[in-house]
Amino acid sequence: MDSDASAGEQSVRQVLVTNQLGLHARPASQIAREAQAFVAKISIEAQGQTVDAKSILDILTLSAGMGSTLEIRACGADAPQAVDRLTELFAAKFGEK
């Protein structure tokens, strides 16, 4: 972990995948794009697998379908804001119906 990420706060939150198609390419892209805007190290965990939230390909490997529970973890100066923003994406179903 780099010094910027380890110097700040930690934040963890569970989210539910509620969009019908789950974490396919478009939502994975949205998550990674938003995560990259933060200094914090951000990861997503599902069923014992932890991936880098800043990587579209990593997110896709979770194969998280509708109804999956994920844990978003962030560590760094802007960790709470990062977790809040990613949680908002899940709550909004990534703009899907």
ABEGO torsion letter per residue (X at the ends): XBAAAAABBBBBBBBBBABAAEBBAAAAAAAAAAAAABABBBBBBBGGBBBBAABAAAAAAAGBBBGBBBBBBBBEAAAAAAAAAAAAAAAAGGGBX
